[in-house]
Amino acid sequence: MDLITNSLIIIYKADLGFVGLREGDKIKIAQAKGDHAHILIEKELSMVQPLIEKVFSKVEPSFLSIDELMTLPGFTDLEVDSGNKAMVYPLWTSLGAVGMLGIVFSPDSMHDSDIRNLQIYANFAATALANAKLISRLEREAETDFLTGFFNKRALRNLLVNELERTVRYGIPLAVIFLDIDNFKSYNDTFGHVAGDVVLQKTADIIKNSIRTVDIVGRYGGEEFVVILPGTKEEGTIAVAERIRKSIEMYPFPHRKVTASLGIALAKNSDSVDSLLERADQSLYQAKRQGKNRFFLDPS
């Protein structure tokens, strides 16, 4: 990180250089160099802050005035020449948006060739940051979803095998909730993938805060989540489903209201992983058919 910011200052004669890393639905300034740059370190910027959203709406750099830059949290106290300019690069890789790189410079010190070279430099920086994140998370991501930190589909199914075995052997109740965010494709298409990622992450937070530590939750794919509730009967499962549904409905998501539909299935001794998930999925389908933003309990 030091190498990246030092290079920006030395090579491009920048007054300020900074690198922000994506952490969930925020960008955290990980390194900054230049006058008063220390006040930026550890500052967090929301991915849905209008200016940040604008930066990540494209792959090319955004040119900002100093007045625009200073509307960002943490940047208001910077002492920067108002005649300077700022360029902010979104750092995109195959993993998605991994961070951003910013530079504040005098218009006289930067030529077209410098801007082109800086774009190449930003691409290298994005790759380096993505590789670092990938290496550190490789082992964990064998079982978890990159975006939400929840178990992935494969890990979730393996855990469900164990819970079904306990149900059959010891007669312990078991329930599964299948959740799907309503009209998510429309939200994604209208407001962009970054905004869609924020919805997925906030939905994951809501689910996590609505269940017990002994419960198991995973991202099954796309906008689908599965919650496994060991030791939970019908009444308790309905309470959890309704708590999650209502919390999502009431949460102030950016841009527009978001809701979810949920399908509930209670495990039987004859169930396999596939049959239990299929019944929960069919219940979800019925909730969608009945108007969305509701749960449906498998009657079988």
URBEL-V306887 format. One record per residue. OMEGA is omega as a letter, one per 20 degrees, with the letter a starting at -180 (999 if undefined). NEAR is the number of other C-alpha atoms within 12 Angstrom. Layout:
omega->{OMEGA | OMEGA}
near->{NEAR | NEAR}
This chain:
omega->{r | a | a | a | r | r | r | a | a | a | a | r | a | r | a | r | r | r | r | r | r | r | a | a | r | r | r | r | a | a | r | r | a | a | r | a | a | a | r | a | r | r | a | r | r | r | r | r | a | a | r | r | r | a | a | r | a | r | r | r | r | r | a | r | r | r | r | a | a | r | a | r | r | a | a | a | r | r | a | r | a | r | r | r | r | r | r | a | r | a | a | r | r | r | a | r | a | r | r | a | a | r | r | a | r | a | a | a | a | r | a | a | r | a | r | r | r | r | r | r | r | r | r | r | r | a | a | r | r | r | r | r | a | a | a | a | a | a | a | a | r | a | a | r | a | a | a | a | r | r | r | a | a | a | a | r | r | r | r | r | a | a | r | r | r | r | a | a | a | r | a | r | r | r | r | r | r | a | r | r | a | r | a | a | r | r | a | a | a | a | r | a | r | r | r | r | r | r | r | a | r | r | r | r | a | r | a | a | a | a | r | r | r | r | a | r | r | r | a | r | r | a | a | r | r | r | r | a | r | r | a | r | a | a | r | a | r | r | r | a | a | r | r | a | a | a | r | a | a | a | a | r | r | r | a | a | r | r | r | r | a | r | a | r | r | a | r | r | a | a | r | r | a | a | r | r | r | r | r | r | r | r | r | r | r | r | r | a | a | r | r | a | r | r | r | a | r | a | a | 999}
near->{23 | 18 | 19 | 32 | 34 | 23 | 26 | 37 | 27 | 20 | 22 | 30 | 24 | 35 | 37 | 41 | 41 | 46 | 41 | 39 | 38 | 37 | 28 | 30 | 34 | 29 | 37 | 29 | 34 | 31 | 31 | 38 | 33 | 30 | 20 | 20 | 32 | 21 | 24 | 32 | 25 | 24 | 27 | 28 | 32 | 31 | 38 | 30 | 24 | 21 | 25 | 38 | 32 | 26 | 33 | 34 | 28 | 19 | 23 | 24 | 29 | 30 | 25 | 28 | 25 | 29 | 23 | 23 | 33 | 23 | 19 | 28 | 25 | 23 | 29 | 19 | 19 | 25 | 22 | 27 | 20 | 20 | 17 | 26 | 29 | 33 | 36 | 39 | 40 | 38 | 39 | 32 | 23 | 14 | 21 | 25 | 40 | 39 | 45 | 47 | 47 | 46 | 47 | 44 | 35 | 23 | 26 | 14 | 20 | 25 | 15 | 12 | 12 | 21 | 27 | 16 | 17 | 30 | 28 | 18 | 25 | 36 | 29 | 20 | 35 | 35 | 24 | 23 | 32 | 27 | 18 | 17 | 25 | 22 | 14 | 14 | 19 | 16 | 13 | 18 | 22 | 20 | 24 | 24 | 30 | 29 | 34 | 34 | 24 | 34 | 33 | 30 | 28 | 22 | 24 | 31 | 29 | 21 | 26 | 35 | 24 | 21 | 35 | 35 | 24 | 20 | 27 | 19 | 14 | 14 | 18 | 22 | 28 | 38 | 42 | 52 | 53 | 49 | 49 | 45 | 41 | 33 | 24 | 29 | 22 | 17 | 27 | 25 | 15 | 16 | 25 | 25 | 26 | 38 | 36 | 34 | 34 | 36 | 43 | 42 | 32 | 31 | 42 | 38 | 26 | 29 | 40 | 31 | 18 | 27 | 27 | 19 | 14 | 15 | 30 | 34 | 42 | 42 | 38 | 30 | 24 | 26 | 34 | 34 | 42 | 46 | 47 | 48 | 40 | 34 | 26 | 31 | 25 | 25 | 18 | 23 | 37 | 27 | 21 | 35 | 41 | 30 | 24 | 38 | 35 | 24 | 27 | 36 | 26 | 18 | 21 | 17 | 25 | 25 | 20 | 20 | 20 | 33 | 34 | 44 | 43 | 49 | 46 | 47 | 41 | 41 | 42 | 28 | 21 | 15 | 26 | 22 | 30 | 19 | 23 | 34 | 36 | 24 | 31 | 39 | 32 | 30 | 33 | 38 | 29 | 25 | 29 | 26 | 18 | 16 | 18 | 26 | 33 | 34 | 39 | 38 | 33 | 31 | 15 | 16}
